[in-house]
Amino acid sequence: MARVCQVTGKRPVSGNNVSHANNKTKRKFYPNLQKKRFYLPEEDRWITLKVSTQALRTINKNGLLNTLKKAAQKGTLS
């Protein structure tokens, strides 16, 4: 599975490892993704999402349903 947050759409970005001798080699920075189960009381079911820790904070602040609606509008929800 891809390393992409299902709510925010965060993806790996590329950059460089820079040594003490200033040699540069390619590397990737991965988002901090967590596999988390959420309960939807409106549908009386559990869903599993792969979300970044930033998305978890957003869900805690705004609620699951509002966050999923905004993600669906942006097109990041898979």
RAJOMO-V291191 format. One record per backbone hydrogen bond with DSSP energy under -1.0 kcal/mol. NH is the residue of the N-H (numbers start at 0). CO is the residue of the C=O. If there is no record, write none. Layout:
# RAJOMO-V291191
NH;CO
NH;CO
This chain:
# RAJOMO-V291191
3;1
4;9
5;49
12;28
14;26
16;24
18;22
21;18
24;16
26;14
28;12
32;30
33;50
35;48
37;46
39;44
43;39
44;39
46;37
48;35
50;33
52;31
55;51
56;52
57;53
58;54
59;55
60;56
61;57
62;58
66;62
67;63
68;64
69;65
70;66
71;67
72;68
73;69
74;70
75;70
76;70
